[in-house]
Amino acid sequence: MAESTYDVVVIGGGPGGYVCAIRAAQLGFKVACVEKRPALGGTCLNVGCIPSKALLTASEKFEEAKHGLAKFGVKVGGVELDLPGMMKHKDEVVKSNTGGVEFLFKKNKIDWIKGAGTIVAKDTVSVDANGGTTLKATKAIIIATGSEVTPLPGIEIDEEKIVSSTGALTLAEVPKRLVVIGGGVIGLELGSVWGRLGAQVTVVEFLDRILPGMDGEVSKQMQRILAKQGMTFKLGAKVTGAKTTNTGVALTVEPAKGGDAETLEADAVLVAIGRRPHTQGLGLENVGVAMDDRGRVRIDHHFQTNVPGIYAIGDVVEGPMLAHKAEDEGVALAEILAGQAGHVNYDVIPGVVYTWPEVASVGKGEEDLKAAGVAYKAGKFPFTANGRARAINATEGFVKILADARTDKVLGVHMIGPNVSEMVAEVTLAMEFGASAEDIARTCHSHPTLSEVTKEAALAVDGRPLHM
């Protein structure tokens, strides 16, 4: 017999799971969330998005104090790195955020069941904690267990010399030489952190470009910018072996298409080749939940699996592994369970790289539109021509807007520049409502602001930018 009964049991307390639990509770459901970590928030709040952004900002400030403030007429002498102090800032940010989620659970009367959850029947979750097992009966089970680091065959992660993204957040000292395996978002962000703090960073990427999946022009421009900052790239290369030594790690690197191997010496190695759905140990086989060939849970348009009453959201299902995508799915599912019309527009989910300058993108890239045979117009405007960007000494990058050649509907927006992680929200909202480039161009933007670059890019779609 189950010890307690709920309307909804969510397995996983990350962004998708805890947001889904909160929305379900707001809608009047009796909700429990099963989470085995000692703190809520999942990978994102504990060892992902939040701590990495804390270190990114702290390292940016260190870099600015050493090399940037003099340009503003601010003289700073004797700048030193206090790595333990920087780590303390990161840990305090994490504690504040995870504690905030716990407060929201109490506020919304959500039961946090601490332990590892396993589905034992379509309406029952078993929770293993402190050597004991309890059963929770429920009308709906929601799988929101997120993702885990994808391992690289033949490379053993010890979280000391060979680290994952988790270990890269807690290095005890700045490595003189850091090799990052993977030129995606996580590798470039964490590589940027340690590069600013003094590491010589080399990125090894299997493909012939960094930031695969993003607009090609953005990828090329960011590689040039990061190279100027001191990052070295080995593209079209694969790591085939790693040997730890007393002083560091010796990596064997070969051309992806075949050829002679070389050895890269490093003090530390970051394995950042992606993430994979975390579905092991959930008991999905107990009830016959269907999976795809990439280990993701199969769902229908209402997030329901092939087993009635069992649902899945976030990184365990198809789509970009992004916290905000998981959150939107959690809200939509809770509303569907309440008989409402929850919906997620997968064509308008922004992606951001928190390097400096930042990268932000939403919608289709030029390669996507060409492959689909869609006729489009492109408007681009550089930050070098923006007054606010000049005032803050942040003029690298551009905003590019892609619009349908016939209807002028915005199909994609791609940005490199200061604070574009915030600027992308404007164009995401515009695309959500089916706006045209002209709609953005005719919207009054405050002056002087960085967002004027977006307006000028929209004007450029029609060939009439004002300040270039």
N, C-alpha and C positions, 0 to 999 in steps of 0.2 A: 504494500500500500504506500502511495505517495504521502510524504509528510505534509505537504502543502500544495495548494492548487492556485494556478494563475490563469489569466487570460492570455498573457504573452510572456514567454521566456526568451530572452536574447542571450545567445552565447557569444561573448566577446564584448569588452568594454572600451573599444577604440572609438574613433569619430563616428563611424557608421552605427555601431552598436549602442553607444550611450545616447546619441541624438535620437535614434529610433525609439529607445526606451523612454526618453523624456517626452517625445511627441505622443507616443502611445499613452503615457500617463496623463498628459494634458487632455487627451480625448476620452478619458474616463476608464481606461483599462487598468486592471490590476497587473502590475509588471514586476518582473524580476530580471536581473542581469547577472549572468554567471561570468566571472572574470578571475583568472588564476594569478595574475600579477598582483603584487602587493599594493599597487596604485592603479586607479582607473586612468583611461586615456589611451590605452593601447600603445603600439609602436610610435605613433605620431607624437603624443605628448611626452612619453617617457624616454625614447631613444631615437627619435626621428625628427619630424618637422620642427618641433618647438626647441629642443636643445641645439639643433644645428643652426637655427636662425639666431639663437642667442650668441653662439660662437661666431657666426658670420658677422653680426653687427659689432661684436666686441673687437674682432680682428680688423674690421673696416675702420673702427675708431683708432686702433693702434697704428694702422697704416697711415691714416690721415694725420695723426699727431706727429709721426715721424717725417712724412714727406709732403703732406697736403696743406697744412695750416699756414705755412710760410707764404703761400700764394695769396692768402687773405690778409697779410700783414700781421699775423699772429706768430710771434717768436716763441718757440718751445725748445727747451734744452734738456738734455739728459733723459730722454724718453726710454723707459725700460719696460720689458714685458714681465708682468706678474702672472704667470700661467696658473698657479693655484687660485689667485684672485679671480681670473677669468672663468675658471671651472666652477668656482663658488657662485658666481653670477648665473652661470648656466643652470646649476643645480637648484638655485633659489627660484628661477623662472619655472623650471619643471615642477617643483613642489607647489608653487602657487597655482599653476594651471591644473594639475591633477587634483589638488585639494578643492579647487573650484568645482570640478565635476562631481566630486563626492558631496559637496554642499548642495548641488542641483538635484542629486538623487534624493537627498533627505527632504528637500523642499517639495519635490514632486512625489514623495512617498513611494519611491522605487526601492525594492529590496536588492541590495548588492550581496549576492551569494558568492563568497570567496572560495575558489577551488576550480578544478578542471572539469568541464562539462562534457558528457557523452550522451548521445541520443540512443536510448534503449528501446524506444517505441515511438510511433508517430505523434504521440501525445505525452511523452515522458522523457525527462532529462535527468540523468544520474550525475551527481556532483561529488567528486572525490576531493576531500580536504582533510588535512591533519590525520591521515590514516583511516578516516571513516567515510562512509558513503551515504548520501541522502538522495531521495527521489523527489522530483518536482513534477507534478502533473500540470498540463497546460493545454489550452485550446490551439495555440500557435507557437511554433518554435522558429526562431529566426537565427540563422547562421551568419555571424558577423565577426569571424575570427581573423580577418585580415590576411597579411602575407608575411613571409619570412625571407631572409637573405638567400639568394640563389647561390649555391656553392659552385666552385670551379673545379672540375675533376682533376685530381692529382695535386691540388693545392690545399693543404690543411690549415684552416684558420685557427690560430691559437689565441687571438685577441691580445697579443703582446707585440710580436714582430710582424705577423701576418694578421691583419685585422679586417673585420667587416665594418659596416657603417657604425655599428654599436661601439666597437673598440676604438674607432677613429675619433669618437667623442670624448674619450677618456685617456688619451696618451699622456704619459707622465712628463714627457719632455718633447721639445720640438725636434723631429728627426732632421738630420742634415740633408738626407736624400729620401724622398718619398716617391714610390712608384704607385700610381693609381691604375688598376686594371679595370677599364671601362670608362668610356667617354660620354656617359649619360649625365643626367641631372645630379645624382648623388655624388658621383665621382668628381665632377667639376666643382660642386659646392664645397665639399670637404677638402678637396685639393686646394681650393682658393683660401680656405681658412688657414691651413698649415703653410701655404705659400706666403701669405702675408706675414706670418709669424716667423719666417726665416727659412723654411724648407725649400730645397730645390725639387720641384715637382715635375715628374715625367708621367704623362698619360699614355697608356698602351690601349689602343682600341682596335678591335677585330675588323670593323668596317673602315671604309675610306673617308669617313667624316665623323665629327663629334655630333652630339645631340641628334642621333638618328630619329626620324619621325617628325622632326620640326622642319619648317620651311628651309629650303636649301641655302637661300641667301643669308638667312639668320645664322645657320650653322657655319658658313664660311667666314662671316664677319666676326662671330664670337671667337672663332679659332684665332683670327688675327689679333683681336683685342687681348685675349688671354696669353698669347705668345708674347705680346708686347709687355705684359705684366711679369713675364719670366717663366711661364709654363712651357714645357717641351712636349711635343706630341710625336708618338710613333703610331701612325695609322696603318690600317691593313696589316696588323700584326697580332700574333697570338702568343700567350704565355703557355708553355708546355711543361714547365717544371719549376719547382722552387725548393731551394735548400737553405735551411737556416744555419747560420754560423755564429761564432762568438760575437761578431761585430754587427751582424744584420742578416740580410737575405740575399742569396744569389738567384736571380731569375733567368730562366732560359726562354728566350723570345725568338720566334720564327716568323717569317712572312706568312700571312694568312693563305696566300696562293702557293706556298711552297718555296723553299730556298734555304740558304745557309742560316744556321742559328747563331745567336749572339748572347752574351751574358750581360745582364744588367745588375749592378750592385746597388743595394738599397739598405738604409737603416730601418725602414718600415715599408710595408706593402699594404695597400688598401684594395680589397677585392670588392668591386662595385659593378657587377655585371647584370644587376637587376634583382627582382624579387619574384617569388613564386607563391601561389595560394597556400595558405596554412589550413589544410584540411585533414591532416593525419591525426588519428586518435580521437576523432569526433564520433565514431560509431556510425558513419554514413552507410557503411556496408550492412549494418544491422537492419536497416529499414529500406535499403535498396535505392538510396538517392543517386540519381544518374550524374555522371561526370563527363566532361569532354576530354579530348586527347591531351590537353594542357593542364589537366588536374583541377579545372575549375568546375564549380557546381552549375549544372544546367538549370535555367529558370525560364518561365514564360514572361509575358509582358506585365504580369502582376507580381513578379519576383517569386512566384511559387515554383517549387521543384516538382518533379514527377510524383512526389508523395504528397497528397493533400494535407494541408496544415503545416508543412515544413517549407520555410522560405529562406532566401539567401540574398545578401547585399554586400557591396564593397569589393575588396580585393579578391574575394573568393569567387566572384562571377566575372563575366566578360566585361571588358572596358578598361579605361585607364585606371591605374592604381593610384588614385588621388583621394586625399581625405575629404575634399569638398564634394567629390562625386559620391562617395560613400554616405556622407551626411544627407545629401539630397535624396538618395535612394532610401535611406532610413525614414525620412519624413514622408516620402511618397508611400512607402509600404504601410506605415502606421495609419495614414489617412485612408488607404485602400481597405485595410482591415476594419476601419470604422464606417465603411460604406461610401467614402468620398472618392473623388477622382484624382488621386495622387498621380503625378507624372514627372518624368525627368527628360529634358531635351538633351540628348547625347550629342547633338551637333553643336551645342553651345556650352562646352565645358572648358574653361580656360586652363592653361598650363603655365607654370612659372619656374624659372631657374633663378635662384637667389644669389647669383654671383654679383660682382659689381663691374660694369653695369649689369642691371638685371635683364632678364629675357622674359617676355610674356607673349602668349599666342592663344588665339581662339579661332575655331573654324578651320577652313581648308587652307592648305598651302598651295603655292603655284604648281608644284609637282602633282598634287592631288587633282587640281582642276584640269591640268593638261592631260593627265591619264584618263580622266572621265570625259574628255572632249568638251568641256564647258568653256564657252567664250567669256573672257573676263577683261576688265580694265584694272590697272594697278596705279595707285597713287602713293607716292613716298615723299616724306619730308624729314630732313635731318635735324638732330638736336643742336648742331652747330649754328643753325639759323634762328634759334629760339633765345629770346632775351633772358628768361629765367635760368635756362641751362647755362648760359654764359656767366650769369651772376653767381652761380653756385659751383662753377668750374667743373661741370659735368656735361660735356658736349658730345661724348661718343654715342653713336647709335642713331636710330631712326624709327619712325612708325610707317608701316606699309599697310595700306588698305586694299583689299581685293574685292571688286564688285562685279556683279553680273553685267555683261556688256549690253544686254538688252533692257533689263529692268532696273539696273543700278542697285539692286539689293546687295547688301554687304554679305560676302561669303566667307571672308576670313580676314583677320587682322594680326599682324606680327610686329613685335616691338623689341628693340634693344635700347636701353637707356636708363636714366635715373628714375627710380620709383615707378617703373612700368608695371610692377606687381599690383599697384593700386590703380594705375591708369587704365588697365585692361577691363576693369569693372564697367566703365562707361560704354565701351564698345560691345561688351557681353550683353548688357541690358539692351542696347540698340538692336543687336542681332536677335535677341529673344523676342522682340516685338516686330521683327521683320523690317527694320529700318533700311533706308537707302543711304548711300554715301552722301547724297545731297542733304538728307535729314541731319546728319552729323555736321556737315559743313555749314548749315544754316542755323545751328544751335549756338547761342551766344556763350562763349567761354571766357572766364575771368582772365584779366591781363594784369601783370605778367604771370603766367603759369606754364608748367610743363605740358599741361593738357592741350595747350594751343597747338602743339605739334600734331595731335590727333585731328584737330579741326583742319589744319593746313594739309595733312595727308588726304583728308576727305575732299578738300578743294582740288588737290592734285589729281584725283581720279577723273575730274572733269577738265584737267589741264589748266587750272587757274589758281595755283597757290599765290598768296599775296606777298609773302616775305621771302621769296626765292626766285 
